[in-house]
Amino acid sequence: MLDRQVVKEFLQDELEGIEVTKDISTDDLIETFCRYTEDDYYEWLRDNFKSFFNHRNPDWDWIKERIDHYSKR
């Protein structure tokens, strides 16, 4: 779940110079953008889960290599 305050600040910065129609409230815009982004985010997570866990047939050696790779950062 996205932090609505962070998204509000993000949208304020990104929409600078863009006139938002007066019949759309800021709260509605923020909430709708968050839900839109979260829908995409969850789809992205599902796709990455399939890839990372080899479509429910995990290659644990490969996963251990990924753990080693990221733990060195």
N, C-alpha and C positions, 0 to 999 in steps of 0.2 A: 504494500500500500504506500502510495506516495505521500510525502509530507506536503499538505496543502499550502502551508506558509511558504515553503521553499518554491513550490510551483508558482505561487502568486508573485513572488519576487522575480522568478525567471521570466514569467510572462510580461511583467511590467518592463523589464529590460528589453526583451525581444520585440515587444509591440511598440517600443518607442518610435514615434513618427508615423504610426499606423492608427488611423481613426477607427475606433471600435464603435459600431452602431449603438445608438443610445437605447434601443429596445432590448439589449442583451445586458443583463446585470453581470457585474464582475464576478460575483460568487457563482452564478450559473456557468459562466465561461470557464472559470477555474475548475469547477467540479466536472464539467463535461470533458475538458481537456485531460484531466486526471484519469477519468474512466476510460477514455479513448486510449490513452497511453498505457494504462494498466492492462487493458485487453490485449494490446500488442505485446506487452511485457510477458504476460502469462503464456502467450503462444510461443514467444521466443524461448521461455524457460522449458516448455514442453519439448520443443525441437532440440534444444541443447541437451536435455535429459536423454532423449533417444540416442543422440550422437555419442554423448559421454559414456553412457551405459550400454552401448552397442545393441540398441533395441532389445533391452532386457536380457542380454547375454553378455555380461560384463567381462572385459579383458582386464583382470586385476593387475597383471604385470604392467600393462599400459597405464592404468590408473595410478599405480605406485610411481611410475615415471613422472606423471603429471604432478603428483604430490611433491616429489623431490624437486621438480623444476620450479614450482611456485613457492616452495618453502625456502628456496635459496634467495629470494628477492628481498 
